[in-house]
């Protein structure tokens, strides 16, 4: 037993001679391609441009998904006609956003007002580990209402996916800026 303790003590003292090297912090630097915007060929009462990096998937009733396969992200677009229900549509869009306040550290609102093209809306940027990081709606306030939300197919870790969120938020802004009613 004495030799075992002596051996462990010798190893302990022999291992203390190395110099500690402090390593610099490494930050992940992701770069995404410059976006190329295209217009979809859809039979819906609205049109817009979107990033060609995304795959457009059409569903029933002009509900669309823009899937970013390299980022494992999807923008879900939902169209609803306005039939004397603008108040409930606005309430639902805002409620869906603010339901994330439990996990969100902050929610920033950016209004969209384009009276020339009759497009009004709101972009919600949700920071923190919420299920969605970005939601928005656009409307002409009389006939058309489109909502959108960004989801990732991963556990919400805001710091890790922030570069992808920032990239796709610019695409969402572009959708909001280019939407046209038919």
ABEGO torsion letter per residue (X at the ends): XAAAAAAAAAAAAAAAABBBBBBBBBBBBBBBBBBBBBBBBBBBABBBBBBAABBBBBBBGGBBBBBBAAAGBBBBBBBBBBBGAAAAAAAAAAAAAAAAAAABABBBBBBBBBAAAGBBBBBBBBBEABABABBBBBBAGAABBBBBBBBBBBBBBAAAAAAAAAAAAAAAAAAAAABBBX
